[in-house]
């Protein structure tokens, strides 16, 4: 099963995240806005990981308050499973 997700972030520097989920594996993560180096790093590390593993690793990471771009990616994945 293949799904493309466009997610509007909340409370972080990036304005949105786009990614594909193909058979439970995340591909093509792109953050719109945000800290370019950090978001590109997260996107590259996320490539090819399962949705469950990404949620486990990224959910709860804090940067601004109780939130971060990696946390937003985890929430986006959770909401779109």
Secondary structure, DSSP 8 states (H G I E B T S, - for coil): -EEEEEEE--SSSEEEEEEEEETTEEEEEEEEES-HHHHHHHHHHHTT-BHHHHHHHHTT--SBTTB-HHHHHHHHHHHT-
